[in-house]
Amino acid sequence: MARRSRGVPQEPGYVPYQPPEKRTLHRLSENGGIVAYTDEEYGVRKDDGLGIVKPVNSSGGLLFLSLLMTAMFGLMLYGIVQMAVTDQWEILSRTWWMYLLVLYPLFAGWAGFLMERKAEKLRRAKNLPRPVE
């Protein structure tokens, strides 16, 4: 509601202006058409075509990477259990920072997977193609 309208009685049924949904434009390489996506529909960052190594940004690829990181973290936790059983805590005092280092890609991988999976569902519901760039 605008400042000048504060305290002024509104007509019944008055609906304040709602700005339209923010959309970003991305050109598709298949047909060259322009399709607008919201941030939720776009998902994780797509390839710009300039890199030598192509990023993994499909939900299946992100799921595989997330499961791989989870398995690696599970092996690290198994190592902690073995240190506790054999009473070798001095190893953990030298390597504790590795556990913190692995947590970031672990959570980032799962967050990226969930974001891309949600975007796939939204694109499928609105019948939008997958953005290529």
C-alpha positions in Angstrom: 0.0 0.0 0.0 1.4 3.4 -1.0 2.2 6.0 1.7 -0.4 8.3 0.5 -3.0 5.6 0.9 -2.3 4.8 4.5 -5.2 5.5 6.8 -7.5 6.0 3.8 -10.4 3.6 3.7 -10.2 1.4 0.6 -13.1 0.3 -1.5 -14.5 -3.2 -0.9 -12.7 -5.8 -3.1 -9.6 -3.6 -3.4 -6.5 -5.7 -4.1 -3.2 -4.0 -3.9 -0.8 -4.3 -6.9 1.3 -7.4 -6.8 4.5 -7.2 -8.9 4.7 -10.1 -11.4 6.9 -13.1 -10.8 10.6 -12.3 -11.4 11.7 -14.3 -14.4 15.2 -14.8 -15.9 15.8 -15.4 -19.6 17.9 -18.2 -21.0 18.4 -19.1 -24.7 18.0 -22.7 -25.6 20.6 -24.2 -27.9 18.2 -26.8 -29.6 16.0 -24.3 -31.3 17.3 -20.9 -30.4 14.1 -19.8 -28.7 14.0 -17.8 -25.6 12.2 -19.3 -22.6 11.7 -17.5 -19.3 12.3 -19.3 -16.0 11.9 -18.4 -12.4 14.9 -19.0 -10.1 13.1 -22.1 -8.7 12.4 -23.4 -12.2 16.0 -22.9 -13.3 17.6 -25.0 -10.6 21.3 -25.2 -10.2 23.8 -23.3 -12.4 24.0 -24.7 -15.9 27.0 -24.9 -18.2 27.9 -21.7 -20.1 29.8 -23.7 -22.8 33.2 -22.1 -22.1 34.7 -24.6 -19.7 36.7 -27.7 -20.7 35.2 -29.8 -17.9 31.4 -29.8 -18.0 29.7 -29.5 -14.7 27.3 -32.1 -13.3 24.0 -30.4 -13.0 21.3 -33.0 -13.7 19.4 -34.4 -10.7 20.7 -37.9 -11.4 24.3 -36.8 -11.5 23.9 -34.7 -8.4 22.3 -37.6 -6.6 25.2 -39.8 -7.5 27.7 -37.3 -6.2 25.8 -36.7 -3.0 25.6 -40.5 -2.4 29.3 -40.8 -3.1 30.1 -38.0 -0.6 27.7 -39.6 2.0 29.5 -42.9 1.6 32.9 -41.2 2.0 31.7 -39.4 5.1 30.3 -42.7 6.4 33.8 -44.3 6.0 35.3 -41.4 7.9 32.8 -41.9 10.8 33.7 -45.6 10.7 37.3 -44.5 11.2 36.2 -42.5 14.3 34.5 -45.6 15.7 37.7 -47.6 15.1 39.8 -44.9 16.8 37.4 -45.1 19.8 37.6 -48.9 20.0 41.4 -49.1 19.7 41.9 -46.0 21.9 43.9 -44.1 19.3 42.5 -40.6 19.8 45.8 -39.0 18.9 45.1 -39.6 15.2 41.8 -37.7 15.5 43.7 -34.8 17.1 45.8 -34.5 14.0 43.0 -35.0 11.4 39.9 -33.4 12.9 39.9 -30.7 10.3 39.3 -33.2 7.5 35.8 -33.9 8.9 34.9 -30.3 8.8 36.3 -30.0 5.3 34.1 -32.9 4.0 31.0 -31.5 5.6 30.7 -28.5 3.1 30.7 -30.5 -0.1 28.4 -33.1 1.6 25.7 -30.5 2.4 26.3 -28.6 -0.8 25.8 -31.7 -2.9 22.5 -32.6 -1.2 21.3 -29.0 -1.3 22.1 -28.9 -5.1 20.3 -32.2 -5.7 17.2 -31.0 -3.8 17.2 -27.7 -5.6 17.5 -29.3 -9.1 14.9 -32.0 -8.3 12.4 -29.3 -7.2 13.2 -27.4 -10.4 12.6 -30.5 -12.5 9.2 -31.0 -11.0 8.3 -27.4 -11.6 9.4 -27.5 -15.2 7.6 -30.7 -15.8 4.4 -29.3 -14.3 4.6 -26.2 -16.5 5.8 -28.2 -19.6 9.1 -26.2 -19.8 12.2 -27.6 -21.5 15.4 -28.1 -19.4 17.6 -25.0 -19.7 20.8 -25.8 -21.5 22.9 -22.7 -20.7 
